Amino acid sequence: MFFKFKKQKKLHQEDQEELLRIIGYLKSTLTPETKLSCSYFESVEKLEEVLDELSEAVKAGDLNCLKDLNMYFLPTSSFQELSIRNGWSNEYLELASKFDRIHHKYK
């Protein structure tokens, strides 16, 4: 699947800040007991590593991070499965909605 983004070369600062808050929330849900079944991630450490990499890409304003985040935010994908298995599905819906608004701006 190919994404066509507007001609903007970088994320706007306010979008970067919101994405960092979203990623920060995701990281805050992680504990050694986090249930990862039905998600892409094999360990909490791997998930933390991916979130750190996404944070760095967001801080750099890299539009490509939106493709990766979108993949994880798709219905029944990793972030939704994590939220369901770990008791924060209502929060997931709010995070996904915020992400979708940002993602839509750059399509």
C-alpha positions, 0 to 999 in steps of 0.5 A: 500500500502506498501513501500519498502525502501532501507536499509538506516535508515535515510534521507541523510542531503542534502535530509532533507534540500531539503524536509525542503525547500519544506515544508517551501514553502508550509507553505509560501503559507498559509494565512487565505484566503487559499482555502482548497476545494478538499483537505484533510485539514479541516482548515489552522491551521490543514494543518500548524500542519501537515506540522510542524509534517512533518518538525519534522520528516524530521529533525529527518531523519525519512524515514516514512515521505516520505510515508506521503509526497508522499500521499499528493503529488500524482496527484489530491491529497491535495497539487496539489488541494491546488496549483490549487485553490490558484494560484501556480500550476506551483510552485507545479509541481516544488516542486512535481518533487523535492520531487519525485527525493528524494522519488525515492532514498529511494524506 
